[in-house]
């Protein structure tokens, strides 16, 4: 027996475990892509030769006002690396620091502290530009732009409404119900009001709202419609880098907020989609450490990816610290009151609630496989969320073996929040 020793990211550290090499069907890793060596050169090339858009220097004039939309801490964006370059370039084009601002795309997430804002964009930029949270619950902060054909009222933060150009930043990975992140998501849900987000996210109940699917996905199409309503009166420019598992830049996409994003998604599929020979009895997946495993709310994305690789009746072991617990009181409350996948689904079909939607996202996966968390999550909360929670991976493997029997096969996913296993069709 040859044992394979693994060390997978967990919070700000690692969890170690061993597995019989002969059991391993595949270790799912991103395609090797050379990182961008000259970041400033790559950024300037992207904004000077954008996709389906005039170059940035042809969109702005001296004296104009600009708002950047940046990611909050639940998304790995490396904004601190590219924001100084973008701000300096706009200075050269005649835009003063006092005429630029940053709005953080919180969606329904908690407000950021000043320290978190500084960390996100870097001290240089934070000391030069005004920075704001988009608080979805402060209805007075939002302006109305109409209603989509899906019935979503489009309320957008006023801080991106009174400027000459909105630069939408953020990285792109697969998303479990809106297909892919990035692009239009900077605005909807990023800087939208609670009712806009709630109505849009209610479309996730549709079976076409799934990972890697854009066209025909009602969540995505509704988001695009909403941003188009806003874009009728406002000028937008997209800046979406793609990162690898080491959080290095591998490619930068810029230009038209819709077309450039579609091109980026094709690239993301090639980088993050990984073929595996067959589904496994047991999948062991790390979220990739902090912030991907900051709470259950974020960890759920790794669950979705791992779910793609597990057999019916199998076990998924998720390695995620969850230093901020579940990340949602609404998620906890929903499962305490409706402790089963079918009960949650019935509840949301009657009354869709943000936070509780994650309860549906989590529990729908549990109908296929058992999920074991290797986590610091409070054991009672874990039980309320229908997880089995343990402290070490080896303990989780022993529990998995009790479920699937001694002759099991394993798929390993050290980059679980990023990689999407594609099971080869027989």
Secondary structure, DSSP 4 states (H G I P E B T S, - for coil): -PEEEEEEEETTEEEEEEEEGGGEEEE--PPP-PPPS-HHHHHHHHHHS-BSS--HHHH--TT--EEEEEE-TTS---HHHHHHHHHHHHHHTT--GGGEEEEEE-TTSPPPPHHHHHHHH-HHHHTTSEEEE--TT-GGGEEEEEE-TTS-EEEEEGGGTSSSEEEEE----EETTTEE-SGGGGTTTTTB-HHHHHHHHGGGGSTT--TT--TT-HHHHHHHHHHHHHHTTS-EEEEEEEE-TTS-EEEEEEE-TTHHHHHHHHHHHHHHEEEESS-EEEEEEE--STTTTSSHHHHHHHHHHHHTTEEEEEEEEEE---TTTTS-HHHHHHHHHS-SHHHHHHHHHHS--TTHHHHHHHHHHTTTSEEEEES-S-HHHHHHTT-EEES-HHHHHHHHHHHH-SS--EEEETTTTT-EEEEPP-
